[in-house]
Amino acid sequence: MRSRTSGDECLPLELPDPAPAVRPARRERPGPDRFRHRLAGDRLASRDLPAGTEVTVREGGRRPVRGDLVLARAGEQAVVGVYDVRFGRPVLRWDRGGMWLGPTWDVVGVVTTAEPPLPGG
């Protein structure tokens, strides 16, 4: 049996609702595993990527499949194109033409974001 003195009161069970947490919007920034590349020509204009578009690539992401937009690199040269496979060899394609990726080329990763160029620039 519980003993109850006249001075004991019960605590209220209704607690105020907690304020919702506000998270600031995060912008994807290039880190050690992200690369930015600015397109020099209109080779990918059919994909709505005119000259001056800046693309972000995440290195070591998923493996590219046919039709993905990828960044390939050989030394200091970097090229963005549509990934394809012909005769068992990787190929980068553009609106007019393409290029075989030889043994010196490395596919860095799949393009994750594309920022259009500023108007008048």
N, CA, C and O atoms as a Tinker XYZ file with bonds, in Angstrom:
   484  protein
     1  N      0.826000   -1.156000    0.000000    73     2
     2  CA     0.000000    0.000000    0.000000    64     1     3
     3  C      0.886000    1.239000    0.000000    63     2     4     5
     4  O      1.901000    1.278000    0.695000    81     3
     5  N      0.508000    2.243000   -0.771000    73     3     6
     6  CA     1.285000    3.472000   -0.868000    64     5     7
     7  C      0.868000    4.438000    0.217000    63     6     8     9
     8  O     -0.305000    4.601000    0.553000    81     7
     9  N      1.887000    5.057000    0.735000    73     7    10
    10  CA     1.563000    6.093000    1.693000    64     9    11
    11  C      1.578000    7.428000    0.976000    63    10    12    13
    12  O      2.434000    7.672000    0.126000    81    11
    13  N      0.684000    8.245000    1.298000    73    11    14
    14  CA     0.570000    9.540000    0.631000    64    13    15
    15  C      0.387000   10.604000    1.686000    63    14    16    17
    16  O     -0.495000   10.542000    2.543000    81    15
    17  N      1.270000   11.592000    1.580000    73    15    18
    18  CA     1.110000   12.705000    2.509000    64    17    19
    19  C      0.314000   13.790000    1.817000    63    18    20    21
    20  O      0.165000   13.783000    0.595000    81    19
    21  N     -0.169000   14.673000    2.562000    73    19    22
    22  CA    -1.009000   15.723000    1.995000    64    21    23
    23  C     -0.209000   16.725000    1.170000    63    22    24    25
    24  O     -0.812000   17.430000    0.361000    81    23
    25  N      1.109000   16.833000    1.325000    73    23    26
    26  CA     1.913000   17.798000    0.601000    64    25    27
    27  C      2.407000   17.300000   -0.749000    63    26    28    29
    28  O      2.912000   18.102000   -1.535000    81    27
    29  N      2.280000   15.984000   -1.058000    73    27    30
    30  CA     2.764000   15.436000   -2.329000    64    29    31
    31  C      1.777000   15.729000   -3.443000    63    30    32    33
    32  O      0.571000   15.522000   -3.304000    81    31
    33  N      2.322000   16.220000   -4.561000    73    31    34
    34  CA     1.477000   16.458000   -5.728000    64    33    35
    35  C      2.087000   15.723000   -6.922000    63    34    36    37
    36  O      3.296000   15.492000   -6.960000    81    35
    37  N      1.282000   15.370000   -7.861000    73    35    38
    38  CA     1.760000   14.661000   -9.056000    64    37    39
    39  C      2.335000   15.664000  -10.052000    63    38    40    41
    40  O      1.867000   16.799000  -10.150000    81    39
    41  N      3.354000   15.229000  -10.789000    73    39    42
    42  CA     3.927000   16.065000  -11.845000    64    41    43
    43  C      3.000000   16.092000  -13.048000    63    42    44    45
    44  O      2.333000   15.096000  -13.331000    81    43
    45  N      2.944000   17.207000  -13.761000    73    43    46
    46  CA     2.086000   17.245000  -14.959000    64    45    47
    47  C      2.704000   16.381000  -16.066000    63    46    48    49
    48  O      3.922000   16.375000  -16.248000    81    47
    49  N      1.875000   15.667000  -16.786000    73    47    50
    50  CA     2.339000   14.789000  -17.861000    64    49    51
    51  C      2.362000   15.472000  -19.218000    63    50    52    53
    52  O      2.974000   14.945000  -20.147000    81    51
    53  N      1.731000   16.604000  -19.368000    73    51    54
    54  CA     1.714000   17.314000  -20.638000    64    53    55
    55  C      2.994000   18.136000  -20.755000    63    54    56    57
    56  O      3.186000   19.112000  -20.029000    81    55
    57  N      3.867000   17.731000  -21.679000    73    55    58
    58  CA     5.096000   18.458000  -21.932000    64    57    59
    59  C      4.918000   19.281000  -23.200000    63    58    60    61
    60  O      4.193000   18.862000  -24.102000    81    59
    61  N      5.565000   20.445000  -23.293000    73    59    62
    62  CA     5.432000   21.237000  -24.526000    64    61    63
    63  C      6.104000   20.516000  -25.694000    63    62    64    65
    64  O      7.092000   19.802000  -25.525000    81    63
    65  N      5.538000   20.726000  -26.884000    73    63    66
    66  CA     6.116000   20.116000  -28.089000    64    65    67
    67  C      7.488000   20.726000  -28.365000    63    66    68    69
    68  O      7.669000   21.936000  -28.230000    81    67
    69  N      8.463000   19.882000  -28.756000    73    67    70
    70  CA     9.790000   20.436000  -29.060000    64    69    71
    71  C      9.756000   21.213000  -30.369000    63    70    72    73
    72  O      9.009000   20.878000  -31.288000    81    71
    73  N     10.576000   22.253000  -30.438000    73    71    74
    74  CA    10.645000   23.067000  -31.655000    64    73    75
    75  C     11.320000   22.255000  -32.751000    63    74    76    77
    76  O     12.291000   21.548000  -32.481000    81    75
    77  N     10.825000   22.341000  -33.984000    73    75    78
    78  CA    11.446000   21.572000  -35.072000    64    77    79
    79  C     12.856000   22.087000  -35.351000    63    78    80    81
    80  O     13.114000   23.290000  -35.331000    81    79
    81  N     13.746000   21.158000  -35.607000    73    79    82
    82  CA    15.131000   21.521000  -35.904000    64    81    83
    83  C     15.213000   22.056000  -37.335000    63    82    84    85
    84  O     14.656000   21.465000  -38.260000    81    83
    85  N     15.900000   23.157000  -37.503000    73    83    86
    86  CA    16.056000   23.769000  -38.813000    64    85    87
    87  C     17.450000   23.438000  -39.319000    63    86    88    89
    88  O     18.448000   23.752000  -38.671000    81    87
    89  N     17.509000   22.795000  -40.491000    73    87    90
    90  CA    18.795000   22.457000  -41.085000    64    89    91
    91  C     19.070000   23.411000  -42.237000    63    90    92    93
    92  O     18.211000   23.617000  -43.093000    81    91
    93  N     20.246000   23.984000  -42.262000    73    91    94
    94  CA    20.579000   24.857000  -43.392000    64    93    95
    95  C     20.767000   24.029000  -44.662000    63    94    96    97
    96  O     21.199000   22.877000  -44.614000    81    95
    97  N     20.439000   24.633000  -45.780000    73    95    98
    98  CA    20.596000   23.939000  -47.059000    64    97    99
    99  C     22.083000   23.740000  -47.333000    63    98   100   101
   100  O     22.886000   24.660000  -47.176000    81    99
   101  N     22.434000   22.526000  -47.744000    73    99   102
   102  CA    23.828000   22.224000  -48.037000    64   101   103
   103  C     24.049000   22.233000  -49.536000    63   102   104   105
   104  O     23.242000   21.705000  -50.300000    81   103
   105  N     25.141000   22.831000  -49.943000    73   103   106
   106  CA    25.515000   22.840000  -51.346000    64   105   107
   107  C     26.669000   21.869000  -51.518000    63   106   108   109
   108  O     27.617000   21.861000  -50.732000    81   107
   109  N     26.575000   21.060000  -52.546000    73   107   110
   110  CA    27.617000   20.071000  -52.771000    64   109   111
   111  C     28.913000   20.767000  -53.137000    63   110   112   113
   112  O     28.983000   21.490000  -54.131000    81   111
   113  N     29.923000   20.550000  -52.339000    73   111   114
   114  CA    31.217000   21.176000  -52.568000    64   113   115
   115  C     32.227000   20.114000  -52.975000    63   114   116   117
   116  O     32.157000   18.971000  -52.522000    81   115
   117  N     33.158000   20.495000  -53.825000    73   115   118
   118  CA    34.150000   19.498000  -54.191000    64   117   119
   119  C     35.066000   19.203000  -53.008000    63   118   120   121
   120  O     35.633000   20.117000  -52.409000    81   119
   121  N     35.203000   17.959000  -52.686000    73   119   122
   122  CA    36.080000   17.530000  -51.614000    64   121   123
   123  C     37.194000   16.682000  -52.206000    63   122   124   125
   124  O     37.475000   16.772000  -53.402000    81   123
   125  N     37.820000   15.873000  -51.393000    73   123   126
   126  CA    38.903000   15.048000  -51.919000    64   125   127
   127  C     38.432000   14.000000  -52.918000    63   126   128   129
   128  O     39.222000   13.531000  -53.738000    81   127
   129  N     37.152000   13.624000  -52.860000    73   127   130
   130  CA    36.655000   12.620000  -53.801000    64   129   131
   131  C     35.723000   13.217000  -54.855000    63   130   132   133
   132  O     35.066000   12.475000  -55.585000    81   131
   133  N     35.657000   14.561000  -54.946000    73   131   134
   134  CA    34.805000   15.219000  -55.949000    64   133   135
   135  C     35.654000   16.127000  -56.820000    63   134   136   137
   136  O     36.579000   16.789000  -56.350000    81   135
   137  N     35.313000   16.140000  -58.109000    73   135   138
   138  CA    36.032000   16.969000  -59.071000    64   137   139
   139  C     35.038000   17.846000  -59.810000    63   138   140   141
   140  O     33.904000   17.442000  -60.069000    81   139
   141  N     35.477000   19.051000  -60.145000    73   139   142
   142  CA    34.672000   19.943000  -60.982000    64   141   143
   143  C     35.383000   20.115000  -62.302000    63   142   144   145
   144  O     36.610000   20.196000  -62.362000    81   143
   145  N     34.588000   20.170000  -63.369000    73   143   146
   146  CA    35.143000   20.317000  -64.710000    64   145   147
   147  C     34.212000   21.230000  -65.501000    63   146   148   149
   148  O     32.994000   21.048000  -65.487000    81   147
   149  N     34.783000   22.201000  -66.180000    73   147   150
   150  CA    33.997000   23.130000  -67.005000    64   149   151
   151  C     34.103000   22.686000  -68.462000    63   150   152   153
   152  O     35.200000   22.499000  -68.988000    81   151
   153  N     32.935000   22.520000  -69.108000    73   151   154
   154  CA    32.907000   22.094000  -70.507000    64   153   155
   155  C     33.376000   23.228000  -71.404000    63   154   156   157
   156  O     32.895000   24.355000  -71.288000    81   155
   157  N     34.310000   22.934000  -72.296000    73   155   158
   158  CA    34.891000   23.962000  -73.159000    64   157   159
   159  C     34.093000   24.150000  -74.447000    63   158   160   161
   160  O     33.998000   25.268000  -74.954000    81   159
   161  N     33.527000   23.090000  -74.976000    73   159   162
   162  CA    32.820000   23.190000  -76.255000    64   161   163
   163  C     31.373000   22.768000  -76.140000    63   162   164   165
   164  O     30.902000   22.372000  -75.074000    81   163
   165  N     30.670000   22.863000  -77.273000    73   163   166
   166  CA    29.258000   22.483000  -77.338000    64   165   167
   167  C     29.083000   21.041000  -77.797000    63   166   168   169
   168  O     28.118000   20.730000  -78.494000    81   167
   169  N     29.999000   20.161000  -77.417000    73   167   170
   170  CA    29.921000   18.776000  -77.866000    64   169   171
   171  C     28.750000   18.027000  -77.243000    63   170   172   173
   172  O     28.321000   17.011000  -77.788000    81   171
   173  N     28.223000   18.499000  -76.119000    73   171   174
   174  CA    27.105000   17.833000  -75.442000    64   173   175
   175  C     25.859000   18.710000  -75.412000    63   174   176   177
   176  O     25.052000   18.614000  -74.487000    81   175
   177  N     25.700000   19.559000  -76.417000    73   175   178
   178  CA    24.553000   20.479000  -76.468000    64   177   179
   179  C     23.234000   19.724000  -76.572000    63   178   180   181
   180  O     22.214000   20.223000  -76.098000    81   179
   181  N     23.220000   18.545000  -77.173000    73   179   182
   182  CA    21.971000   17.786000  -77.292000    64   181   183
   183  C     21.485000   17.305000  -75.926000    63   182   184   185
   184  O     20.308000   16.972000  -75.783000    81   183
   185  N     22.338000   17.260000  -74.941000    73   183   186
   186  CA    21.960000   16.887000  -73.577000    64   185   187
   187  C     21.752000   18.121000  -72.705000    63   186   188   189
   188  O     21.788000   18.022000  -71.479000    81   187
   189  N     21.536000   19.265000  -73.316000    73   187   190
   190  CA    21.323000   20.549000  -72.632000    64   189   191
   191  C     22.516000   20.939000  -71.767000    63   190   192   193
   192  O     22.347000   21.470000  -70.669000    81   191
   193  N     23.721000   20.674000  -72.263000    73   191   194
   194  CA    24.950000   21.057000  -71.587000    64   193   195
   195  C     25.781000   21.909000  -72.536000    63   194   196   197
   196  O     26.669000   21.388000  -73.212000    81   195
   197  N     25.505000   23.226000  -72.600000    73   195   198
   198  CA    26.265000   24.092000  -73.506000    64   197   199
   199  C     27.673000   24.346000  -72.980000    63   198   200   201
   200  O     28.025000   23.928000  -71.877000    81   199
   201  N     28.458000   25.030000  -73.780000    73   199   202
   202  CA    29.819000   25.387000  -73.363000    64   201   203
   203  C     29.760000   26.243000  -72.103000    63   202   204   205
   204  O     28.889000   27.104000  -71.973000    81   203
   205  N     30.675000   26.011000  -71.187000    73   203   206
   206  CA    30.710000   26.759000  -69.946000    64   205   207
   207  C     29.989000   26.081000  -68.792000    63   206   208   209
   208  O     30.067000   26.558000  -67.659000    81   207
   209  N     29.288000   24.980000  -69.048000    73   207   210
   210  CA    28.605000   24.257000  -67.991000    64   209   211
   211  C     29.637000   23.612000  -67.073000    63   210   212   213
   212  O     30.605000   23.009000  -67.537000    81   211
   213  N     29.423000   23.742000  -65.778000    73   211   214
   214  CA    30.337000   23.136000  -64.808000    64   213   215
   215  C     29.694000   21.872000  -64.245000    63   214   216   217
   216  O     28.598000   21.919000  -63.687000    81   215
   217  N     30.388000   20.738000  -64.398000    73   215   218
   218  CA    29.873000   19.466000  -63.911000    64   217   219
   219  C     30.702000   19.024000  -62.708000    63   218   220   221
   220  O     31.893000   19.319000  -62.616000    81   219
   221  N     30.052000   18.314000  -61.790000    73   219   222
   222  CA    30.707000   17.761000  -60.616000    64   221   223
   223  C     30.674000   16.248000  -60.721000    63   222   224   225
   224  O     29.640000   15.653000  -61.026000    81   223
   225  N     31.819000   15.636000  -60.464000    73   223   226
   226  CA    31.961000   14.186000  -60.574000    64   225   227
   227  C     32.439000   13.657000  -59.234000    63   226   228   229
   228  O     33.349000   14.217000  -58.623000    81   227
   229  N     31.825000   12.584000  -58.786000    73   227   230
   230  CA    32.266000   11.937000  -57.553000    64   229   231
   231  C     33.109000   10.725000  -57.913000    63   230   232   233
   232  O     32.645000    9.797000  -58.575000    81   231
   233  N     34.343000   10.752000  -57.466000    73   231   234
   234  CA    35.263000    9.658000  -57.747000    64   233   235
   235  C     34.909000    8.455000  -56.883000    63   234   236   237
   236  O     34.571000    8.586000  -55.706000    81   235
   237  N     34.995000    7.302000  -57.487000    73   235   238
   238  CA    34.754000    6.077000  -56.731000    64   237   239
   239  C     33.298000    5.822000  -56.428000    63   238   240   241
   240  O     32.991000    5.015000  -55.550000    81   239
   241  N     32.394000    6.478000  -57.120000    73   239   242
   242  CA    30.970000    6.226000  -56.933000    64   241   243
   243  C     30.596000    4.918000  -57.606000    63   242   244   245
   244  O     31.357000    3.951000  -57.570000    81   243
   245  N     29.448000    4.894000  -58.206000    73   243   246
   246  CA    29.034000    3.665000  -58.876000    64   245   247
   247  C     29.765000    3.490000  -60.192000    63   246   248   249
   248  O     30.302000    4.447000  -60.750000    81   247
   249  N     29.783000    2.283000  -60.676000    73   247   250
   250  CA    30.440000    1.965000  -61.940000    64   249   251
   251  C     29.583000    2.490000  -63.086000    63   250   252   253
   252  O     28.363000    2.320000  -63.066000    81   251
   253  N     30.203000    3.133000  -64.094000    73   251   254
   254  CA    29.395000    3.681000  -65.194000    64   253   255
   255  C     28.799000    2.575000  -66.063000    63   254   256   257
   256  O     29.398000    1.518000  -66.263000    81   255
   257  N     27.607000    2.854000  -66.568000    73   255   258
   258  CA    26.945000    1.965000  -67.521000    64   257   259
   259  C     26.693000    2.759000  -68.794000    63   258   260   261
   260  O     26.837000    3.981000  -68.811000    81   259
   261  N     26.320000    2.069000  -69.845000    73   259   262
   262  CA    26.074000    2.738000  -71.126000    64   261   263
   263  C     25.055000    3.850000  -70.967000    63   262   264   265
   264  O     24.006000    3.675000  -70.346000    81   263
   265  N     25.385000    4.997000  -71.543000    73   263   266
   266  CA    24.487000    6.144000  -71.494000    64   265   267
   267  C     24.776000    7.120000  -70.380000    63   266   268   269
   268  O     24.216000    8.216000  -70.372000    81   267
   269  N     25.639000    6.760000  -69.430000    73   267   270
   270  CA    25.992000    7.680000  -68.342000    64   269   271
   271  C     26.932000    8.763000  -68.846000    63   270   272   273
   272  O     27.736000    8.530000  -69.749000    81   271
   273  N     26.827000    9.932000  -68.266000    73   271   274
   274  CA    27.743000   11.034000  -68.540000    64   273   275
   275  C     28.906000   10.887000  -67.563000    63   274   276   277
   276  O     28.698000   10.913000  -66.350000    81   275
   277  N     30.143000   10.729000  -68.082000    73   275   278
   278  CA    31.295000   10.452000  -67.233000    64   277   279
   279  C     32.445000   11.405000  -67.528000    63   278   280   281
   280  O     32.492000   12.044000  -68.579000    81   279
   281  N     33.364000   11.486000  -66.585000    73   279   282
   282  CA    34.610000   12.231000  -66.741000    64   281   283
   283  C     35.725000   11.203000  -66.845000    63   282   284   285
   284  O     35.878000   10.348000  -65.973000    81   283
   285  N     36.512000   11.294000  -67.928000    73   283   286
   286  CA    37.665000   10.420000  -68.125000    64   285   287
   287  C     38.917000   11.278000  -68.116000    63   286   288   289
   288  O     38.888000   12.437000  -68.529000    81   287
   289  N     40.011000   10.709000  -67.644000    73   287   290
   290  CA    41.241000   11.476000  -67.499000    64   289   291
   291  C     42.440000   10.630000  -67.924000    63   290   292   293
   292  O     42.515000    9.430000  -67.659000    81   291
   293  N     43.375000   11.309000  -68.596000    73   291   294
   294  CA    44.670000   10.729000  -68.936000    64   293   295
   295  C     45.712000   11.798000  -68.662000    63   294   296   297
   296  O     45.861000   12.742000  -69.438000    81   295
   297  N     46.432000   11.649000  -67.560000    73   295   298
   298  CA    47.403000   12.673000  -67.180000    64   297   299
   299  C     46.694000   13.961000  -66.825000    63   298   300   301
   300  O     45.844000   13.981000  -65.934000    81   299
   301  N     47.037000   15.043000  -67.517000    73   299   302
   302  CA    46.421000   16.351000  -67.273000    64   301   303
   303  C     45.175000   16.582000  -68.127000    63   302   304   305
   304  O     44.438000   17.537000  -67.883000    81   303
   305  N     44.928000   15.742000  -69.109000    73   303   306
   306  CA    43.788000   15.916000  -70.008000    64   305   307
   307  C     42.551000   15.261000  -69.406000    63   306   308   309
   308  O     42.593000   14.103000  -68.991000    81   307
   309  N     41.447000   16.009000  -69.360000    73   307   310
   310  CA    40.178000   15.494000  -68.844000    64   309   311
   311  C     39.094000   15.754000  -69.875000    63   310   312   313
   312  O     39.038000   16.829000  -70.474000    81   311
   313  N     38.229000   14.758000  -70.081000    73   311   314
   314  CA    37.171000   14.841000  -71.094000    64   313   315
   315  C     35.871000   14.323000  -70.493000    63   314   316   317
   316  O     35.861000   13.319000  -69.780000    81   315
   317  N     34.771000   15.021000  -70.788000    73   315   318
   318  CA    33.438000   14.582000  -70.381000    64   317   319
   319  C     32.709000   14.089000  -71.617000    63   318   320   321
   320  O     32.726000   14.744000  -72.659000    81   319
   321  N     32.067000   12.931000  -71.502000    73   319   322
   322  CA    31.320000   12.372000  -72.624000    64   321   323
   323  C     30.347000   11.315000  -72.145000    63   322   324   325
   324  O     30.268000   11.003000  -70.957000    81   323
   325  N     29.603000   10.769000  -73.108000    73   323   326
   326  CA    28.626000    9.723000  -72.827000    64   325   327
   327  C     29.346000    8.380000  -72.919000    63   326   328   329
   328  O     29.946000    8.059000  -73.944000    81   327
   329  N     29.282000    7.605000  -71.850000    73   327   330
   330  CA    29.983000    6.324000  -71.780000    64   329   331
   331  C     29.275000    5.282000  -72.633000    63   330   332   333
   332  O     28.048000    5.182000  -72.624000    81   331
   333  N     30.062000    4.509000  -73.368000    73   331   334
   334  CA    29.541000    3.434000  -74.207000    64   333   335
   335  C     30.613000    2.358000  -74.291000    63   334   336   337
   336  O     31.772000    2.603000  -73.956000    81   335
   337  N     30.233000    1.180000  -74.732000    73   335   338
   338  CA    31.172000    0.071000  -74.937000    64   337   339
   339  C     30.977000   -0.447000  -76.354000    63   338   340   341
   340  O     29.863000   -0.799000  -76.742000    81   339
   341  N     32.059000   -0.496000  -77.129000    73   339   342
   342  CA    32.036000   -1.025000  -78.492000    64   341   343
   343  C     33.150000   -2.045000  -78.629000    63   342   344   345
   344  O     34.302000   -1.749000  -78.312000    81   343
   345  N     32.828000   -3.231000  -79.092000    73   343   346
   346  CA    33.797000   -4.307000  -79.287000    64   345   347
   347  C     34.558000   -4.611000  -78.004000    63   346   348   349
   348  O     35.736000   -4.964000  -78.050000    81   347
   349  N     33.899000   -4.478000  -76.871000    73   347   350
   350  CA    34.503000   -4.780000  -75.593000    64   349   351
   351  C     35.409000   -3.694000  -75.038000    63   350   352   353
   352  O     36.044000   -3.890000  -74.002000    81   351
   353  N     35.478000   -2.561000  -75.706000    73   351   354
   354  CA    36.342000   -1.464000  -75.253000    64   353   355
   355  C     35.495000   -0.245000  -74.907000    63   354   356   357
   356  O     34.489000    0.016000  -75.567000    81   355
   357  N     35.899000    0.515000  -73.861000    73   355   358
   358  CA    35.124000    1.711000  -73.495000    64   357   359
   359  C     35.316000    2.837000  -74.507000    63   358   360   361
   360  O     36.403000    3.034000  -75.050000    81   359
   361  N     34.225000    3.572000  -74.745000    73   359   362
   362  CA    34.199000    4.667000  -75.705000    64   361   363
   363  C     33.484000    5.853000  -75.052000    63   362   364   365
   364  O     32.529000    5.670000  -74.297000    81   363
   365  N     33.951000    7.066000  -75.349000    73   363   366
   366  CA    33.219000    8.283000  -74.984000    64   365   367
   367  C     32.618000    8.854000  -76.247000    63   366   368   369
   368  O     33.308000    8.986000  -77.258000    81   367
   369  N     31.330000    9.196000  -76.204000    73   367   370
   370  CA    30.638000    9.726000  -77.376000    64   369   371
   371  C     30.149000   11.140000  -77.098000    63   370   372   373
   372  O     29.870000   11.516000  -75.960000    81   371
   373  N     30.053000   11.916000  -78.185000    73   371   374
   374  CA    29.528000   13.277000  -78.150000    64   373   375
   375  C     28.494000   13.403000  -79.247000    63   374   376   377
   376  O     28.136000   12.414000  -79.885000    81   375
   377  N     28.007000   14.628000  -79.473000    73   375   378
   378  CA    27.010000   14.862000  -80.516000    64   377   379
   379  C     27.534000   14.462000  -81.887000    63   378   380   381
   380  O     26.816000   13.844000  -82.673000    81   379
   381  N     28.763000   14.809000  -82.173000    73   379   382
   382  CA    29.361000   14.484000  -83.479000    64   381   383
   383  C     30.707000   13.812000  -83.254000    63   382   384   385
   384  O     31.753000   14.461000  -83.289000    81   383
   385  N     30.669000   12.516000  -83.025000    73   383   386
   386  CA    31.913000   11.784000  -82.899000    64   385   387
   387  C     32.081000   11.132000  -81.545000    63   386   388   389
   388  O     31.150000   11.035000  -80.745000    81   387
   389  N     33.309000   10.689000  -81.319000    73   387   390
   390  CA    33.614000   10.007000  -80.077000    64   389   391
   391  C     35.092000    9.685000  -80.019000    63   390   392   393
   392  O     35.877000   10.128000  -80.858000    81   391
   393  N     35.459000    8.902000  -79.008000    73   391   394
   394  CA    36.862000    8.601000  -78.803000    64   393   395
   395  C     36.978000    7.284000  -78.039000    63   394   396   397
   396  O     36.263000    7.061000  -77.062000    81   395
   397  N     37.891000    6.404000  -78.494000    73   395   398
   398  CA    38.186000    5.182000  -77.772000    64   397   399
   399  C     38.991000    5.537000  -76.533000    63   398   400   401
   400  O     39.853000    6.414000  -76.583000    81   399
   401  N     38.720000    4.873000  -75.437000    73   399   402
   402  CA    39.503000    5.065000  -74.223000    64   401   403
   403  C     40.553000    3.965000  -74.156000    63   402   404   405
   404  O     40.239000    2.802000  -73.903000    81   403
   405  N     41.795000    4.347000  -74.384000    73   403   406
   406  CA    42.887000    3.390000  -74.387000    64   405   407
   407  C     43.326000    3.028000  -72.975000    63   406   408   409
   408  O     42.678000    3.406000  -71.998000    81   407
   409  N     44.432000    2.291000  -72.873000    73   407   410
   410  CA    44.891000    1.835000  -71.559000    64   409   411
   411  C     45.400000    2.963000  -70.660000    63   410   412   413
   412  O     45.486000    2.781000  -69.445000    81   411
   413  N     45.736000    4.112000  -71.224000    73   411   414
   414  CA    46.212000    5.224000  -70.396000    64   413   415
   415  C     45.070000    6.049000  -69.816000    63   414   416   417
   416  O     45.298000    6.878000  -68.935000    81   415
   417  N     43.854000    5.840000  -70.292000    73   415   418
   418  CA    42.694000    6.598000  -69.824000    64   417   419
   419  C     42.065000    5.921000  -68.615000    63   418   420   421
   420  O     42.022000    4.695000  -68.521000    81   419
   421  N     41.581000    6.740000  -67.698000    73   419   422
   422  CA    40.916000    6.263000  -66.505000    64   421   423
   423  C     39.574000    6.971000  -66.388000    63   422   424   425
   424  O     39.516000    8.200000  -66.432000    81   423
   425  N     38.490000    6.204000  -66.238000    73   423   426
   426  CA    37.166000    6.805000  -66.022000    64   425   427
   427  C     37.092000    7.184000  -64.550000    63   426   428   429
   428  O     37.040000    6.312000  -63.682000    81   427
   429  N     37.086000    8.490000  -64.268000    73   427   430
   430  CA    37.115000    8.992000  -62.895000    64   429   431
   431  C     35.799000    8.702000  -62.194000    63   430   432   433
   432  O     35.797000    8.200000  -61.070000    81   431
   433  N     34.678000    9.008000  -62.839000    73   431   434
   434  CA    33.383000    8.771000  -62.217000    64   433   435
   435  C     32.243000    9.319000  -63.046000    63   434   436   437
   436  O     32.446000    9.918000  -64.103000    81   435
   437  N     31.047000    9.103000  -62.549000    73   435   438
   438  CA    29.818000    9.532000  -63.205000    64   437   439
   439  C     29.490000   10.952000  -62.761000    63   438   440   441
   440  O     29.664000   11.295000  -61.592000    81   439
   441  N     29.013000   11.784000  -63.696000    73   439   442
   442  CA    28.634000   13.165000  -63.394000    64   441   443
   443  C     27.425000   13.143000  -62.468000    63   442   444   445
   444  O     26.421000   12.492000  -62.759000    81   443
   445  N     27.531000   13.872000  -61.331000    73   443   446
   446  CA    26.438000   13.926000  -60.366000    64   445   447
   447  C     25.595000   15.185000  -60.497000    63   446   448   449
   448  O     24.373000   15.121000  -60.357000    81   447
   449  N     26.224000   16.337000  -60.763000    73   447   450
   450  CA    25.479000   17.578000  -60.921000    64   449   451
   451  C     26.051000   18.380000  -62.078000    63   450   452   453
   452  O     27.218000   18.232000  -62.438000    81   451
   453  N     25.211000   19.233000  -62.655000    73   451   454
   454  CA    25.641000   20.121000  -63.727000    64   453   455
   455  C     25.032000   21.499000  -63.472000    63   454   456   457
   456  O     23.819000   21.634000  -63.312000    81   455
   457  N     25.884000   22.511000  -63.436000    73   455   458
   458  CA    25.423000   23.883000  -63.211000    64   457   459
   459  C     25.566000   24.656000  -64.504000    63   458   460   461
   460  O     26.665000   24.737000  -65.053000    81   459
   461  N     24.470000   25.233000  -65.007000    73   459   462
   462  CA    24.539000   25.951000  -66.276000    64   461   463
   463  C     25.398000   27.205000  -66.145000    63   462   464   465
   464  O     25.547000   27.754000  -65.054000    81   463
   465  N     25.959000   27.651000  -67.266000    73   463   466
   466  CA    26.779000   28.868000  -67.207000    64   465   467
   467  C     25.920000   30.094000  -66.939000    63   466   468   469
   468  O     24.722000   30.101000  -67.224000    81   467
   469  N     26.536000   31.123000  -66.392000    73   467   470
   470  CA    25.819000   32.365000  -66.140000    64   469   471
   471  C     25.510000   33.056000  -67.448000    63   470   472   473
   472  O     26.348000   33.034000  -68.350000    81   471
   473  N     24.334000   33.675000  -67.598000    73   471   474
   474  CA    24.023000   34.362000  -68.850000    64   473   475
   475  C     24.972000   35.533000  -69.089000    63   474   476   477
   476  O     25.312000   36.280000  -68.172000    81   475
   477  N     25.389000   35.670000  -70.347000    73   475   478
   478  CA    26.259000   36.761000  -70.721000    64   477   479
   479  C     27.718000   36.510000  -70.373000    63   478   480   481
   480  O     28.540000   37.420000  -70.480000    81   479
   481  N     28.054000   35.293000  -69.958000    73   479   482
   482  CA    29.425000   35.008000  -69.553000    64   481   483
   483  C     30.042000   34.040000  -70.394000    63   482   484
   484  O     31.203000   33.689000  -70.183000    81   483
